[in-house]
Amino acid sequence: MNTNKPNLKIEFINHACFTIKGNTKKIMIDPWVEGRTFNDGWSLIKETKFNFKEFENIDYIWFSHEHPDHFFPPNLKKIPEEVRKKITVYFQKTYDKRVVNFLKKLSFNIIEMEEHKKYKLEDEFYITCNVEPFYDSYLFIEINGTSILNLNDCVIDDINKLRQIKHEFNKIDVLMTQFGIAG
């Protein structure tokens, strides 16, 4: 029996962006790492230390929704194509497939996520995406015995919805949520 504590590393990058590394795989959430969004109305509060060369160490990317402070095409285009081809992007299944089609043109591998379905990234590392009405989504991450719920911009203020989440995921060790006023 292995008594060593398995690896888990969460690293804040900027805004809603962070990475989670398990034993061997790393996922990046909502990578807006530089530039201005919303018609130059929003900028990052602080310059990001993460640089585009570091995408070589990213295995997966997940986008919560299409807003440019989460899904920022100018940043994605700066990732070298040979690196993009090695990254698998997870995104909620949508009718218009606008995000998925854009990412395919950039040579990313794409997995369109079904709601409530668990996806395995590696042993002891799973993600589940659920859509919150309209276009936002949240991600439940199970990694090496720790569970993380990333609500991001989802506004969940209904007690019945909170009970559904608790029932579906049972245990939540870490809650990640947006810290701005977007929601």
C-alpha positions in Angstrom: 0.0 0.0 0.0 1.4 3.4 -1.0 1.3 5.8 2.0 2.8 8.7 0.1 0.4 11.6 -0.4 -0.4 12.0 -4.1 0.6 15.2 -5.9 -1.8 18.1 -6.2 -0.7 21.6 -7.1 -3.0 24.6 -7.7 -1.4 27.6 -9.1 -3.2 31.0 -9.6 -2.2 32.6 -12.9 -4.4 35.7 -13.2 -8.1 36.8 -13.2 -10.1 33.5 -13.5 -7.1 31.5 -14.7 -5.3 28.8 -12.7 -3.7 25.5 -13.2 -4.1 22.2 -11.4 -1.4 19.6 -11.7 -1.9 16.0 -10.7 0.7 13.3 -10.7 1.7 13.8 -14.3 -1.0 15.9 -16.1 -1.8 19.6 -15.8 -5.0 21.4 -16.7 -5.4 25.2 -17.2 -8.7 26.9 -16.5 -9.8 30.0 -18.5 -6.4 31.2 -19.8 -6.7 35.0 -20.3 -3.0 35.8 -19.6 -2.5 39.1 -21.4 -4.2 41.8 -23.4 -7.4 43.9 -23.0 -10.9 42.6 -23.4 -14.5 44.0 -23.8 -13.5 46.7 -26.3 -10.4 47.7 -24.3 -12.6 48.2 -21.2 -11.0 45.4 -19.1 -7.4 44.7 -18.4 -5.7 42.4 -16.0 -5.0 44.0 -12.6 -1.4 42.7 -12.6 0.9 41.5 -15.3 0.9 37.7 -15.7 4.2 35.9 -14.9 3.0 32.9 -16.9 4.4 33.1 -20.5 3.4 31.4 -23.7 6.4 29.1 -23.7 4.9 27.5 -20.5 2.0 26.2 -22.5 4.4 23.3 -23.4 3.6 22.1 -19.9 -0.1 22.2 -20.3 -2.0 19.0 -21.2 -5.5 20.3 -21.0 -7.4 23.5 -21.1 -11.0 24.0 -19.9 -13.1 27.1 -20.7 -16.1 28.0 -18.6 -17.7 30.1 -21.2 -17.1 32.3 -24.3 -16.6 35.7 -22.6 -13.2 37.1 -23.5 -12.0 37.3 -19.9 -12.2 33.5 -20.0 -11.9 32.5 -23.6 -9.5 35.1 -25.3 -8.7 34.2 -28.9 -5.7 36.5 -29.2 -3.9 34.6 -26.4 -4.8 31.2 -28.0 -3.3 32.3 -31.3 0.0 33.1 -29.6 0.5 29.5 -28.4 2.7 27.9 -31.0 0.8 25.5 -33.3 3.0 22.5 -32.5 2.1 23.1 -28.8 -1.6 23.6 -29.6 -1.7 20.2 -31.3 -0.6 18.5 -28.1 -3.3 20.2 -25.9 -6.8 18.8 -25.4 -9.4 21.4 -24.8 -12.6 20.6 -22.9 -15.6 22.7 -23.5 -19.3 22.4 -22.8 -21.4 21.0 -25.6 -23.2 23.9 -27.4 -25.6 24.1 -30.3 -23.7 26.7 -32.3 -20.3 25.0 -31.9 -18.7 28.4 -32.4 -16.0 27.9 -29.8 -15.3 24.3 -30.8 -15.0 25.2 -34.5 -12.7 28.1 -33.7 -10.4 25.8 -31.6 -10.4 23.1 -34.3 -9.1 25.7 -36.8 -6.2 26.4 -34.4 -5.3 22.7 -34.3 -6.4 22.0 -30.7 -7.8 18.6 -29.8 -11.4 19.1 -28.6 -13.7 17.2 -26.3 -17.2 18.5 -26.1 -18.4 17.7 -22.6 -21.7 16.2 -21.8 -23.3 17.6 -18.6 -22.9 15.4 -15.5 -20.4 13.1 -17.3 -17.1 12.4 -15.6 -14.0 12.7 -17.8 -10.7 11.0 -16.8 -7.5 13.0 -17.3 -5.3 10.5 -15.6 -5.5 8.0 -12.7 -7.2 9.8 -9.7 -7.8 13.0 -11.8 -11.4 13.6 -13.2 -13.4 16.5 -14.3 -17.2 17.1 -14.6 -18.8 20.1 -16.3 -22.3 21.3 -15.8 -23.9 24.3 -17.5 -25.6 27.0 -15.6 -28.5 28.6 -17.5 -27.6 30.5 -20.6 -23.9 30.0 -21.2 -21.8 29.8 -18.1 -20.6 26.5 -16.7 -18.9 25.2 -13.6 -16.3 22.5 -13.2 -16.0 19.8 -10.5 -12.5 18.4 -10.2 -11.6 15.2 -8.4 -7.9 14.8 -7.9 -6.1 12.4 -5.7 -8.8 12.4 -3.0 -9.4 16.1 -3.1 -12.5 17.7 -4.7 -12.6 21.2 -6.1 -15.7 23.1 -7.3 -14.9 25.9 -9.7 -18.1 28.0 -10.0 -16.3 30.8 -11.8 -19.0 33.3 -13.0 -21.9 31.1 -12.2 -24.4 32.8 -9.9 -26.0 30.1 -7.9 -28.3 31.7 -5.4 -31.1 29.1 -5.4 -31.1 26.8 -2.4 -32.5 23.9 -4.5 -29.7 24.3 -7.0 -27.1 24.3 -4.2 -28.7 21.1 -2.9 -28.5 19.5 -6.3 -24.8 20.3 -6.5 -24.2 18.9 -3.0 -26.1 15.8 -3.9 -24.3 15.2 -7.2 -20.8 15.9 -5.8 -21.2 15.0 -2.2 -17.9 16.4 -0.9 -16.3 19.7 -1.8 -13.0 20.5 -0.3 -12.1 23.6 -2.2 -14.5 26.2 -3.7 -13.1 28.4 -6.5 -15.3 31.4 -7.5 -15.0 34.6 -9.3 -14.0 37.6 -7.2 -15.2 40.4 -9.4 -18.6 41.8 -10.1 -19.4 40.0 -13.4 -22.0 37.9 -11.8 
